[in-house]
Amino acid sequence: NKKLQGSGCKFKVLTSAEVDILKDGSLDLPDRVLAKLDVVGVSVHSHFKLSKNEQTKRILCAMENPHVDILFHPTGRIVGSREPYEVDIDEIIKAAKRTGTILEVNASMRLDLKDEYIRKAIAAGVKLVISTDAHNTAHFAWLECGVAQARRGWATPDDIINTMSLKNLVSFLKKPKRLRF
């Protein structure tokens, strides 16, 4: 960012990581590392066959971490490839509100959250982020799918954090999680 300021660039680089939620709900990076990041997103990438109760408990545990900002692909669905894992989405939404955790509307082949879950999150006052889950630059084209999914769930720009100005987004992310919503 210091180099960019002097070059006339009009953007800021935020440091972030997508962190795995381990089977017990702990995270695969230590808090001392997470504390240094601007944005921390967490995801389930293993143990998809846990019971609904175990999977929900695992995710709720991760959301309680004060460094966690976003829950990525909250149901683990991959359209045409993998069914969602068993999870109590109502409990996830309640926890998101309580903890200040943002829920992802994934624009890639996941299209995760479903429109009905987006509506529930909005009704609860939970903020969302639209993400392409990009693994290369061509994946940014998926953003339109995420916007369409958010609209299907009746989301407005006020519900989506990545419609905020940079100043407002950085300020929002710096707030203690429990004071965000």
Phi, psi and chi 1 to 4 in degrees:
 res  aa     phi    psi   chi1   chi2   chi3   chi4
   1 ASN       -  -36.7  -76.1  -36.8      -      -
   2 LYS   -63.7  -42.2  -73.2  179.3 -176.0  175.9
   3 LYS   -63.7  -40.6  -72.6 -179.1 -175.3  179.3
   4 LEU   -67.5  -36.6  -69.9  173.1      -      -
   5 GLN   -57.5  -41.2  -77.8  178.4  -21.7      -
   6 GLY   -77.9  -12.8      -      -      -      -
   7 SER   -93.8   -2.4   70.2      -      -      -
   8 GLY    87.0    2.4      -      -      -      -
   9 CYS   -66.3  146.0  -72.7      -      -      -
  10 LYS  -108.1   27.9  -56.3 -100.6 -172.2 -139.7
  11 PHE  -132.9  166.5   62.1   88.8      -      -
  12 LYS  -125.1  139.9  176.9 -179.8  174.5  109.5
  13 VAL   -93.5  124.0  175.7      -      -      -
  14 LEU   -99.0  137.3  -60.0  176.9      -      -
  15 THR   -85.5  136.9   57.7      -      -      -
  16 SER  -153.9  169.9   63.3      -      -      -
  17 ALA  -154.5  146.0      -      -      -      -
  18 GLU   -97.6  118.1 -179.8  175.4    5.4      -
  19 VAL  -110.9  134.0 -178.5      -      -      -
  20 ASP   -73.9  137.2  -76.9  -19.8      -      -
  21 ILE   -87.8  117.5  -59.0  173.0      -      -
  22 LEU   -75.6  169.3  -57.6  176.6      -      -
  23 LYS   -55.6  -35.9 -173.3  177.0 -179.1 -176.8
  24 ASP   -87.5    2.6   65.8   -3.6      -      -
  25 GLY    92.7   -7.1      -      -      -      -
  26 SER   -76.5  173.3   63.1      -      -      -
  27 LEU  -111.9  156.2  -56.5  175.9      -      -
  28 ASP   -85.7    5.5   73.3  -19.8      -      -
  29 LEU  -126.2  144.4  -73.2  177.1      -      -
  30 PRO   -74.3  155.2   23.4  -29.7      -      -
  31 ASP   -55.9  -34.2  -77.4  -13.6      -      -
  32 ARG   -63.4  -29.6   64.8 -179.8  165.3   70.1
  33 VAL   -79.1  -46.4  172.4      -      -      -
  34 LEU   -59.5  -35.5  -58.9  178.6      -      -
  35 ALA   -62.9  -21.9      -      -      -      -
  36 LYS   -87.7   -8.8  -64.5  176.4 -176.6  178.4
  37 LEU   -92.2  153.0  -59.5  173.0      -      -
  38 ASP   -78.6  -35.2  -65.2  -48.8      -      -
  39 VAL  -139.9  130.3 -176.6      -      -      -
  40 VAL  -122.8  120.1  174.8      -      -      -
  41 GLY  -110.7  144.6      -      -      -      -
  42 VAL  -121.8  150.7  -64.5      -      -      -
  43 SER  -148.9  152.9  -47.5      -      -      -
  44 VAL   -90.9  123.0  168.9      -      -      -
  45 HIS  -126.1    8.4  -70.7  117.1      -      -
  46 SER  -157.4  170.7   62.1      -      -      -
  47 HIS    55.5   50.3  -55.0  -70.7      -      -
  48 PHE   -72.1  -17.7  -59.0  117.8      -      -
  49 LYS   -95.4   12.4  -58.8  -70.3 -175.4 -169.2
  50 LEU   -62.8  157.7  -65.7  176.5      -      -
  51 SER   -63.2  162.1   71.6      -      -      -
  52 LYS   -56.4  -43.9 -175.9  176.2 -174.4  175.5
  53 ASN   -63.8  -46.4 -175.7   50.5      -      -
  54 GLU   -65.0  -43.2  -70.3  173.2  -54.4      -
  55 GLN   -65.0  -42.8 -163.1   70.6  -91.9      -
  56 THR   -63.9  -47.0  -58.6      -      -      -
  57 LYS   -59.2  -42.1 -174.8  177.2  174.9 -176.6
  58 ARG   -59.7  -47.4  166.4 -168.4 -167.6 -171.7
  59 ILE   -69.5  -41.5  -66.5  169.1      -      -
  60 LEU   -60.0  -40.3  -64.8  178.1      -      -
  61 CYS   -58.7  -45.9 -179.0      -      -      -
  62 ALA   -64.3  -39.7      -      -      -      -
  63 MET   -66.1  -23.7  -67.9  170.0   69.5      -
  64 GLU   -72.6  -18.1  -68.7  -69.2  -20.2      -
  65 ASN   -62.2  127.8 -176.0  -61.5      -      -
  66 PRO   -66.1  -15.0   21.2  -30.1      -      -
  67 HIS   -90.6  -12.9  -56.9  -66.8      -      -
  68 VAL   -79.2  125.1  169.9      -      -      -
  69 ASP  -101.4  -40.7  -61.8  -61.7      -      -
  70 ILE  -132.0  139.1  -58.2  169.1      -      -
  71 LEU   -99.2  110.9  174.0   60.3      -      -
  72 PHE   -80.8  151.3  -70.2  135.0      -      -
  73 HIS    24.5   74.9   35.1   84.5      -      -
  74 PRO   -61.9  -18.0  -22.3   31.6      -      -
  75 THR  -114.5   -5.1   70.3      -      -      -
  76 GLY    74.5    5.0      -      -      -      -
  77 ARG   -65.8  140.7  169.8  172.4   90.5  160.8
  78 ILE  -127.6  111.4  -60.3  177.5      -      -
  79 VAL   -55.5  126.7  176.6      -      -      -
  80 GLY    77.1   -0.6      -      -      -      -
  81 SER  -130.3  -43.4  177.2      -      -      -
  82 ARG  -142.7  128.8 -175.7  174.0   64.6 -143.3
  83 GLU   -68.7  156.5  -68.7  -63.7  -45.2      -
  84 PRO   -60.5  147.7  -13.8   22.3      -      -
  85 TYR   -76.1  161.1   42.3   71.3      -      -
  86 GLU   -70.3  120.9  -64.0  -89.6  -21.1      -
  87 VAL  -154.2  146.4   66.2      -      -      -
  88 ASP   -87.5   93.6 -173.5  -25.4      -      -
  89 ILE   -63.5  -30.9 -162.8   67.3      -      -
  90 ASP   -64.2  -39.3  -67.4  -36.1      -      -
  91 GLU   -68.7  -37.0  -73.0  -59.5  -45.3      -
  92 ILE   -63.0  -44.2  -62.2  -62.3      -      -
  93 ILE   -65.0  -42.9  -69.5  169.1      -      -
  94 LYS   -59.5  -43.8  -76.3 -178.9 -161.7  171.3
  95 ALA   -67.1  -36.7      -      -      -      -
  96 ALA   -60.7  -43.2      -      -      -      -
  97 LYS   -63.5  -46.9  175.7   68.4  174.4  176.7
  98 ARG   -65.0  -40.8 -175.5 -179.1   71.2 -106.4
  99 THR   -94.2  -11.8   64.1      -      -      -
 100 GLY    78.4   22.0      -      -      -      -
 101 THR   -85.3  132.4  -56.2      -      -      -
 102 ILE   -83.3  141.6  -58.0  145.9      -      -
 103 LEU  -103.5  139.9  -60.6  179.9      -      -
 104 GLU   -88.1  134.5  179.0 -163.5   37.6      -
 105 VAL   -98.1  103.3  177.0      -      -      -
 106 ASN   -84.7  122.4 -171.8  -64.6      -      -
 107 ALA   -88.9   -5.3      -      -      -      -
 108 SER   -80.9 -155.3   73.4      -      -      -
 109 MET   -66.6    1.3   63.7  -79.5 -172.4      -
 110 ARG   -86.1  -41.7  -67.5  177.6 -178.4  -83.2
 111 LEU    42.4   52.1  -69.5  178.0      -      -
 112 ASP  -113.9  107.2 -174.0    1.4      -      -
 113 LEU  -100.8  152.5  -62.7  168.9      -      -
 114 LYS   -69.7  157.4  -67.3 -176.6  -11.9 -177.9
 115 ASP   -56.9  -39.8   55.4   -3.9      -      -
 116 GLU   -65.1  -32.8   65.9 -174.2  -86.9      -
 117 TYR   -72.9  -35.6  -60.3  159.7      -      -
 118 ILE   -60.9  -45.5  -67.1  168.3      -      -
 119 ARG   -60.1  -43.1  -77.1 -167.2  -65.8  -85.2
 120 LYS   -63.0  -42.3  -74.2 -178.7  177.0 -170.6
 121 ALA   -62.6  -45.5      -      -      -      -
 122 ILE   -62.2  -44.9  -68.8  167.0      -      -
 123 ALA   -59.5  -32.0      -      -      -      -
 124 ALA   -82.8   -8.3      -      -      -      -
 125 GLY    84.5   21.5      -      -      -      -
 126 VAL   -89.3  135.0  171.6      -      -      -
 127 LYS   -80.4  153.0  -67.7  -69.1 -172.6 -172.1
 128 LEU  -124.2  161.0  -54.3  167.7      -      -
 129 VAL  -131.2  138.5   61.9      -      -      -
 130 ILE   -97.6  124.9  -60.7  173.1      -      -
 131 SER  -130.7  142.6  166.0      -      -      -
 132 THR   -87.5   -8.4   61.0      -      -      -
 133 ASP    54.1   37.1 -156.5   -4.3      -      -
 134 ALA   -63.5  128.8      -      -      -      -
 135 HIS  -108.9   -6.3  -69.5 -139.0      -      -
 136 ASN  -158.3  168.3   67.5   56.9      -      -
 137 THR   -63.5  -28.3   55.7      -      -      -
 138 ALA   -62.6  -26.7      -      -      -      -
 139 HIS   -69.1  -16.4  -65.5  168.7      -      -
 140 PHE   -62.9  -20.8  -72.4  118.7      -      -
 141 ALA   -63.8  -20.8      -      -      -      -
 142 TRP   -70.7  -11.9  -66.3  -21.7      -      -
 143 LEU   -52.9  -37.8 -172.8   58.1      -      -
 144 GLU   -58.8  -36.5  -70.9 -179.4   31.9      -
 145 CYS   -65.9  -39.7  -64.5      -      -      -
 146 GLY   -66.6  -40.6      -      -      -      -
 147 VAL   -63.4  -43.7  170.6      -      -      -
 148 ALA   -62.1  -41.1      -      -      -      -
 149 GLN   -63.4  -43.9 -174.7   74.4   -7.3      -
 150 ALA   -62.1  -41.1      -      -      -      -
 151 ARG   -64.8  -38.1  -74.0  179.3  175.9  160.0
 152 ARG   -59.5  -30.1  -76.4  176.5   45.9  112.8
 153 GLY   -90.6    9.2      -      -      -      -
 154 TRP    69.5   24.3  -55.3  -17.6      -      -
 155 ALA   -73.2  145.5      -      -      -      -
 156 THR  -115.0  168.2   68.2      -      -      -
 157 PRO   -54.5  -30.2  -30.1   38.1      -      -
 158 ASP   -66.8  -20.0  -70.2  -19.8      -      -
 159 ASP   -87.0  -14.7  -58.7  -48.7      -      -
 160 ILE  -110.1  119.5  -49.8  -66.0      -      -
 161 ILE   -68.6  -29.1   67.8  159.6      -      -
 162 ASN   -84.0   17.9   47.1  -25.2      -      -
 163 THR  -101.2   -5.7   63.6      -      -      -
 164 MET   -71.6  154.5  -66.4  177.9  177.8      -
 165 SER   -64.6  158.6   68.9      -      -      -
 166 LEU   -55.9  -45.4  174.7   61.5      -      -
 167 LYS   -59.3  -47.1  179.0 -178.9  175.2 -175.1
 168 ASN   -68.4  -37.3  -71.0  -16.0      -      -
 169 LEU   -63.9  -48.5  176.7   63.4      -      -
 170 VAL   -61.9  -42.3  170.0      -      -      -
 171 SER   -62.0  -44.3  174.9      -      -      -
 172 PHE   -60.0  -46.6  176.2   82.6      -      -
 173 LEU   -67.4  -26.5  -69.3  169.8      -      -
 174 LYS   -81.3  -16.3  -74.1 -172.7 -179.7 -157.2
 175 LYS   -63.8  146.5  -76.0 -178.1 -175.1  177.5
 176 PRO   -55.9  136.0  -22.6   32.1      -      -
 177 LYS   -49.6  -45.1  -80.5 -179.1   48.6  177.3
 178 ARG   -70.5   -7.0  -64.0 -175.1 -166.2  -80.9
 179 LEU  -105.7    7.0  -59.4  178.0      -      -
 180 ARG   -75.1  -40.5  -73.5 -176.8  179.1  164.1
 181 PHE  -105.8      -  -52.6  150.5      -      -
